[in-house]
Each structure stands twice: as structure tokens, then as C-alpha cells.
Amino acid sequence: MKSSVELYDRNMLFNVLRDSWRQVESAWKKIDTGSIDTESISNIIITGLGGSAICGDLLANFLREELNISLVINRNYTLPRFADKNTLVIASSYSGNTEETLCAVKDALSKGCTIICITTGGQLAAIAAANQLLCVSLQDGFQPRYALYNSFFTVLRIFQELGLVPMQDSCVSEIISMLKSTGSELSSQSNRALDMAVNIQGCIPVIYTVSGLNDSVGRRFKGQLNENSKIHAWLADYPEMNHNEIVGWETVEASKERHCVINILEESMNSRVFARIEIINNLLKEHKIDILNIQGKCSNFKSRLLECVYFCDWVSYYLAILNKKDPGEIDFIHYLKNKMSEVS
């Protein structure tokens, strides 16, 4: 595997992934939010795309028991109609040049929203400076999707500084320790993430998560399989998939494609949801569908959530190498951006 990594990973993203804990340490620092009036905030919108939006999805799961106001993740050119002067908008763009996010910020300005920008620079930083908006600088030098921990813990710190959530320092310390130990384990020559990548290779992964609990992990995993591994993947949530997608499996044996189900489990899930998963697993096994499970081992929910994200990142990385693909290459995305720049 080492020789294959050296051959296909041209930017040595292996090291970036292994050292993800360093991003957390870098991001978890004092942020001066004194210019933000929290008294009038009644809802929060995190607007961004791709890796910059995933941190919002993760925060919605991560803070599900602690955040007392509505949090909406926006992946569009405009904000939802309800956005107004009582809305806190966090505009997240690693490059600072994401077209949709820039348009959404202009919409937020027109609606009188309170705005915080997080970026490494670009046009977003320029808009923030021109409009005297709080702009938090991210550590640069990463590909956006490999900067997840940078973005995530920056926004989490903003929430803490604004008093929107309880102190997170102890939890963050635990997560740093988890990322260190897990990174050491999963960067070894033989490990469970590599084993899962071997099992996934050659099939279409169908990822199942639990709505409102760990669905962000599935969305992240799907995106990483798309971008890193260069494969398609499906994603659905329990219990919703029991009311529609389950029927699609009736014709799977006639399909020429090989599928495998990946359940992302969480020990705190509703017992009825767990029963549903067990029943579906048994049904799919009868149709010769491989079932793989991912579950965090940490003692608390928040650490388990990030543990699963990190594990899935490694799986997608190793699958890229097995597929003889550069995990950093995203040629089709660059092609689209170039073509869009020609559209007036």
C-alpha cells in the first residue's frame, strides 16, 4: 500500500489526513465576537457548498441536544425567505470565491442579517472588509474538503464565543486525542479502514444513517467517495427509507451492478430504529447484499460522530488508491467551474 500511496497520492494527502488533529488545535482559539449582538438572534443559517457546508450538517447533529434556536444549512444562491434582521448568517467558503456563497452573502446584506464570514480570503474576505463584517480567517493550504476540521471547529468556537452553546473545551480536547490515536491506527500498513475499502471496491455503496442523529456522516461519506474515490454512492436515512427506498431492493438481483450496504450506526439511536435496521439487514442478506457496519467506539456521542467521519474519510482515501486514482484530483469540478466562468 505504501508504494501505491506514493504513486497515486501526488499531493500526499495521506499526511494531511493523518494530521487532522492539528487542524482542530489551530482552529480552537479565541475569536473576538464582541461586534455581534446575540440578543436579537432567533435563527442561524450556515450558507456554503461542498466541504464548507458539511461542517453545518455536522454541527446540526453535534449540537442537537444543546442548540436552542433553529439552524438551517443553505446550499443555494439565495437565502430562505424567512431570513431577516434576526438571522445570524455564517458564510463559509474556504477559497472565498464560491459563486453561490457570494450571492447568498449579498442576499443576506440586502435582508439586514447579521453576518459572519469564515474563509482563507478571496472575494468573500473583500466583501466582509467592504461591509465591516466579522471575518474569521481559516488556516490555508488545504483542499476545501480536507479542511473540514478547520472549518467545523472554527464555527463551533464562534457558537461558544457567542454564548449559543455551553463550553465545549473539554469535549474538543477529547476529540483531539481521538483523532491522534485513530490517525495513528488508520495510517498503519494494515488497518480496518483499508479492509473496508477492499470490501467496497467494485460495488456501488448504499449508505444508511439515522435522520437527525448522524445523517451528516453519511452525507460527508458520500461526498468523499465521489470526490476522493471517483465513484457513485447512494444515501438515505432511517426511518424514512423504510417508506420508499426499501421497495427498490426488490429488483436488485436482476441488476448487473454490485451493491453493498453501509450502515452508520450510533448506540444512542431509538430502539425502534435499531429494530428496523436489523429487519432490513436480514431481508437484504436474503437477496445476497453485503452488509457493512460503521460504529464509533468513543464513550460520548460527539466524539463518536467525529470518529465516524474520520474513519469514513480514511475509507474513501484508501478506496481512491485501490482504484488507482489520485484522491486530490477533481478534474470534472474544475471543468465545470471553467465553463461556468464563460456564462454571463
N, C-alpha and C positions, 0 to 999 in steps of 0.2 A: 504493500500500500504506500509506503514512503516514496518509492520511486515514481509511482503513479501520481501522487500529490505534487511532486516536483515537476512532473511532465505537464500536467493539465492546469494546475493552480498557478497561473502566471503572476498573480499579484500576492501570492502567499497569504490568502485569506484564512488559511489554517491558523496562522498566528493571531490574526485579529479575533477569530472565533474563540480560540483558547484563552485569550487575554480579555475576554468581555468584561470581567470583573473590574478591570481598570477603568472602563467607561463609567461604571457606577461611582467609583471613587472620585472621578473627575467631575461628574455631574452633581454629586451630593455636597453642595456648598451653599453658603449664604447667598440669597438673592434679595436685593432691595426692592420690595414691592410697595414701598410707602406711598407711591403715587396712585395706587389703586384703591378706590373706595369700595369696600366689600359690603357695606350696609345695604346698598340697593340691588345687589346681585340676586336674581331669582332663578337663573338658569345659566348653564355653561354650554358653549358649543366649541368643540375642537374641530377645526377645519384643516384638512390636508388630504393627501393622496398617498397610496402605497405605504412604504415603511413609516412615513411621517404620520399617517392616520392610524396605523396599527397600535401605536402607543395609546391612543384614545380608547380603542376597543379593549385593550388590556386593562387600562385604568378603570373602565366601567365594571369589569369583573373584579379587579383587585380591591376596589373601594366599595363593593356592593353593600357592605354592612356599615359603612362609615360616612359616605357622602349623602347629605340630606337634601340636596337640590338636584334637579334634573340635569343629566349630562347627555348631550347629543353629539354623535360623530357625523360630521358633514363632509361628504366627498363630492363636491359639486362646485359650479361656478358662482352660485348664489347661496345665500343663507336661507333657512326656513323662514316662512312668513312671520312667525312669532318673534323673531329676533328684534330687540329694541334696546332702549337705554338701560334696561335692567338685565341685559345679557352680557356675560363675560365671554368674549371670543378669544380663544387661543389659536393663533395661526401658526401652523407647524409646516415648515418646508426646509429640509436640510440644506439644499442648494440655495434656497432663497429665490429661485426662479421658476417654481412650479406654476404653470399658467392658471390652472383652476383656483389655486390658493390665492394668487394675487388678485384675481377677480373677486373672490369671496371677501377679501380684506377691504377692497373698495366698496363692496356692498355693505359691509359692517360699518365702515365710516359714514356712509350715507344714512344708515339707520341709527346712528348715535350710540353704537355699542361700545363698551369698554373693551379695549383690545390689547393683548399681549402677544408679541411675535417671538418665536424661537427659531433660530436659523444660524447658519455659518456666515451669512452675508447676502450678496446678490440684491435683486430688486426689492425683496421683502425688507431687508435692512434699510434700504434707501427710503422706502415708503414710511417705515417706522420713524426714521430720523426727520423726514419732512413734516410728519404729523405729530411729533413729540410723543410717540408711543413707547411704552416699555418694550425693549428688545433684549432678549436673553441670548447670548452667544453660545452656540454649541461647539464642542471640540471638532475641529475639521480634520480632513484627511481620510475619511471613511467613505465607502459606498453607502448611500442612504439606508438600505435595508440592513447593513452591518452596523449601523449606528443606533439600533433600536434602544439599547440600554442607556445610551447617552440621552436620547430624546425622552424616553419613558421617565427616567429618574429626575430629569430637569422639570418636567411638568408636575410630577409628584411633589417635588420640592416647592414649586410655585404654590400648589394647593396647600401645603403645610404652612408656608410663609403667610398666606392669606387667611389662615385660620379656618379653612374649609373642611379640614380633616384633622384628627388627632396627630400627635407627634409620631413620626414614622422611623426615627433614627435607629431604634433597636431592631426593628424589622429589616431595615436596609442593611445593617451590619450582618444579620443572619444570611441575607441573600448574597452578599459579597462572599461570605465564607462558603456558601453552597456553590456559587459559580466557580470559585477557585478549585474546590475539591472535585466538582463534576468536570470541569475543564481538564484537569489533570487526568482523570479517568478516561474521558472520551477522546482524548488526543493520543492515547496509547495505541500501540500497533494492533492490538486485538481488543475490541470493546463492544458493548451492546448496541450502540448507535450504528456501528458498521454492520453488525449482524442484521439489524432491522433493514438497513439499506439493501443488503443482499437479498433479503426476503421480498422486498418491494420491487426490485429490479425486474423489468419486463411486464409489469402489470399496471393497471390504472388504479391508483389508491382512491378509496372511498372513505373519507374521514367523517367520523361521527363524534359530536361533542354534546354537551348539555346546555340548552339555551339559558342565557343569563348567568351561568356559572363559570364555564370555561370555553365558551364558543369562540372567544378571541384567540385561543391557542390554535384552534382548527383553522381559522382564517389566516393566521400567520403561517401555519404549516403549509397550507395550500399555496400561498404566495411564494414561499421559499422553494417548494417543489417546482413551481412554474419557472421562477427566475434562476435558481441555482441548478436544479436538476434537469431543466428543459423538458418537463413532461406535463401532461394534463392531470388534474386531480379533481375529484368531486368533493363537495362539502355539504353536510346537512346536520341538523340538530335534533336531539331527543327533547321532548316527546313529539315535536311536530312531524318528524319523518315517519312516525307511525301512522299518520293520517293521509299520507300520499306516496312518498318515495318507496315505501316498503313494497308496494304493488309492482314497481318497476323490476324488482328482482325475479318476478315470475318467468321472464323470458331470458334470463341471464345464461342459461345452459345452451341456448341456441346462438349466443353471441360468439363471434370469433375472438373477441378481446378477453384477456385475462384480467380479472378484478381481484382486489384484496380489500378487506375492510379493516380500517384502523380506528379502534375506539380509544378516545382520550378520556380516561376515567378520572373521577375525583371522589374520594372517600366520603365527602360530606353531601353527596348528591341525595336527593329524595329516594327513599327506599322503593317507591313505586317506579321511579325511572330506572333504578337498578334492575328491578324485575323485568321491565320492558327490554332492557339490553340483553339480559340472559335469554329471554324467549327468542328475540331476533337472532342472536348468535347461534342458537340451536337450529333455528329454521334455515339460516344461511349455510351452516355446515352440511345440512342435508342436500344442499344444492352445490356442494363441493367448492364453497367460497372460503378462502383462507381468512382467518380472523387473527388480527394482531392487536395487542393492548398496550397502551402507554399510560403509566400512572406515576405520579410523583411520590417520593419516599419521605419527604421532609415532614416535620411534626406540625406545621401550621399551613393553612390554606394559601396564604400569599406566597410563601416560599415554594410550595408545590406548583402553583400556577406558573411562576417564572422557571422553575425546574423543568416543567414540561415544554415550555417554549424553547429553552436552551437545548434540551435533548432533541427536539424536532429540528432545530437549526443544524445540529450535527448530522442528523439522518439525511437531510436534504443535501448537505455538503458532500457526504460520502457517496450518495447516490449520483451526484454530478461526476465525481471521479470514476465511479464504476461505469457510468455511461460515456466516459471519455470526453467529458465536456468541461470547459472552464467555468467554475462556479461564479466567477465575476463577470462573465460576458453576458450582455443583454442587447444583442445586435438589433433585434426587432423593435425594441423600445426606442433605441437611437434612430432607427429608420423612421418610425412614426413621428418622433419629435422633429426630425429634419423636414419631413413632408408637411407637418402642421405649420412650421415656420414659413412655408410658402403660401399658406392660406390666409387671405386678408380678412 
